[in-house]
Amino acid sequence: LLAWIQIPVLITEWGILVSVIVLALSVALFPGIPLFAGIGLVGVFAVCHGYAHVLESTGSLLFPYLCGLMISTFALHLLAMGMGILAVRCKQPQWISLAGGGIAVCFMMSLLLA
C-alpha cells in the first residue's frame, strides 16, 4: 500500500538485508522463539519486502507478475516446510539449521553485491 500511494520507504533494501540476517539468526539460534515475537519480526520486515514487490510490478502487467510471485512464494514455503520436516526427523537437526543459515547468508551476500 505504501508504494501504491507513493509514500517513500527509504530503507527498503537495507530492511530486506537486515530481515534476512535477523530471521536467519533467530531460527538458527533461538528455535523456541515465542510465536508473537516471530509474528512481530515478520510483520515489520514484510513492509520492506512488500514495498519492493510493488515497486517491481509497476512496469509490468499485474496479473502475470502476481502469478509468478505467488508460485515462487509457494515453492519457497514448500522448501522451508520440507527442511523443517527433515530437521524433525533427522538425528542431527542442527545440520538443517546450519544449511538454512548458509542459504540465508548466500542470499544476503547476493543482496550486498547486487
N, C-alpha and C positions, 0 to 999 in steps of 0.2 A: 504493500500500500504506500509506503513512504516514497518509493521510486515512481509509482504511478502519479502521485500528487506532487512530484518534483521537490520533495524535501531531501536535501543532500545528507548523506551519511558519509562523512569524510574518512572514516577509518574502516571502510569495508574490507579491503584486502588484509589489513593488519588484524581486523576482527576475525576473519576466516582463519588466518595463520595461528592466532592465539587460541582459537577454538579447537583446532586440530591438536595443538600441544596440550592444552588443559584437559580435553576429553580423553586423549590417549593416556596421559599420566593418571587421570582419575580411574580409568578402567584398569590400568596395569598395577597401580599402587594401592588403590582403595576399592577393591571389588565389592565391598559391602556398603558402598556409599548410600545414604538414605535416599529413598525414592524422590522426595520433594526437592532435595538438593540437586539431584541429577536432572529433574524436570526443569528446575530454575536455570541451571547452566545451559541446557539445550535451548531453552526459550530465549535466553539473552543472545546466544550465538546465532540462533535462527534468524534474527533480524538482519545480520550481516549477510548470511547465505541467501536469504530470500531477496534482499535488496540487489545482490549481484545477479541473481537469476532473472529478475525483472528487467534489469538493465541489459542483459544479454538478449532478451526476447524482443527488444524494440525494433530491430531491423528485419525481423523475420515474421513469417506467418505464425500466429499464436497457437493454433491447434496442433500443427506438426511439432512445434517446439515443445509444447506441454506434453504431448505423447512421448516424445523421446526422453524428456525429463522424468516422467513417471516410470517409464520402463527401466531407465538406468537406476533410479532410486529403488525400485522394486528389486533389481538384481543385487544392488549393494546390501539391501536388507536381508535378502536370502543368503548371501555370502556371510554376513555377520551372524545370522542365526545358525548357519551351519558350523561356523567356528565356535559359537557358544555351545552347541550340542557336542561338538568334538571335544571341547575343553572339559565338559562334564563327564564324558565317557572315557577320556584319556587318563592314563595312570600318572602322567606328569603334565597337568594342565598349565603349568607356568610357561611351557614352551608355546602354547597357543597365545597366551597373553603377550609374550615377547614377540611372536610373529606379528600380531596385530599392532604392537607398538612400532615394530620395524616398518610395517606398511605405512603407518601414520607419519613416521619420520621421513620416509621417502616422499610421501605426498607433500609434507611441509617443505622439504628441500626443493621440490619442483615449483612450489609457490614462490619461494625465495628467489630462485634463479630465473623465473619466467619474466 
